[in-house]
């Protein structure tokens, strides 16, 4: 099954990140997703990170929070996932 979530290559503003967090937490509330423990961090312990699973296709996604001035964050499939 194909996942309908899309990769986000960076958040331009804090507001954009907050809107995304509101959306993903809404997906959890309505039962379309669930959060799982982070298994292997994108950048070690340097940046906060959360992992989510799409209930439709069981693909695992990571949200890596921005580090202003250095990294704009991202939301993408965990490497090795479908």
C-alpha positions in Angstrom: 0.0 0.0 0.0 1.2 3.5 -0.9 1.5 6.0 1.9 -0.2 9.4 1.4 2.2 11.3 3.7 4.7 13.4 2.0 8.3 14.2 2.8 9.0 17.7 4.2 12.5 19.0 3.5 12.7 21.7 6.1 10.4 24.0 8.0 10.8 27.6 7.0 9.2 29.0 10.2 8.3 28.0 13.8 4.7 28.5 12.8 5.0 26.0 10.0 6.5 23.4 12.4 3.8 24.0 14.9 1.1 23.6 12.2 2.7 20.3 11.2 2.8 19.1 14.9 -0.8 20.0 15.3 -1.6 18.0 12.1 0.4 14.8 13.1 -1.0 14.8 16.6 -4.5 15.1 15.1 -3.7 12.1 13.0 -2.9 10.2 16.2 -6.1 11.4 17.9 -8.3 10.1 15.0 -6.5 6.8 14.8 -4.7 7.3 11.5 -1.2 7.2 13.1 0.6 6.2 16.2 3.9 7.3 17.8 6.7 4.8 18.4 10.0 5.1 20.2 12.9 6.5 18.2 15.2 3.6 17.4 18.2 5.2 15.7 18.5 9.0 15.7 19.0 11.0 12.5 21.8 13.1 14.0 22.7 11.3 17.2 21.6 13.1 20.3 22.0 16.5 18.7 18.4 17.2 17.7 15.1 16.2 19.2 13.2 13.6 17.1 9.9 11.8 17.1 8.8 8.7 15.1 5.3 8.0 13.8 3.7 5.1 11.9 1.0 5.6 9.3 -1.7 3.1 10.1 -2.8 2.7 6.5 0.5 1.4 5.2 2.5 0.8 8.3 5.4 3.0 7.1 7.6 4.6 9.7 8.4 8.3 9.5 10.7 10.6 11.5 10.2 14.2 12.5 13.6 15.8 13.2 13.2 19.2 14.9 15.0 22.2 13.5 18.2 23.7 14.9 17.8 27.4 13.9 20.7 28.7 11.9 22.0 25.2 11.2 19.3 22.8 10.2 15.7 23.4 9.1 14.3 20.1 10.3 12.6 17.4 8.2 9.8 14.8 8.1 10.7 11.7 6.1 10.5 8.0 5.9 12.9 6.2 8.2 15.7 4.8 6.1 15.0 1.2 5.1 11.2 1.5 5.4 8.8 1.0 2.5 
